[in-house]
Amino acid sequence: KQGYVPDGSGVWFQNKQLKPNERCVNDDELVLYLSKKL
């Protein structure tokens, strides 16, 4: 809706990129980076 799309780096947890199916905790340390063309 706002033009943001995932940046393609995947999901990050505690400043580390997660591997597929890796376990993590759903808290404030779980991040999905987004980007938007200006």
C-alpha positions, 0 to 999 in steps of 0.5 A, spaced: 500 500 500 505 504 501 510 502 496 515 498 501 517 491 499 522 486 502 529 488 501 531 480 499 535 479 505 530 475 508 529 475 516 534 477 521 534 475 529 539 478 533 543 482 528 544 475 524 540 473 518 536 466 519 537 460 515 530 457 512 526 454 517 531 456 523 528 457 530 527 464 533 523 468 538 518 472 535 520 479 539 523 485 538 529 482 535 526 479 529 526 484 523 524 484 516 527 489 512 523 493 507 525 498 502 522 503 498 524 507 491 524 514 492 
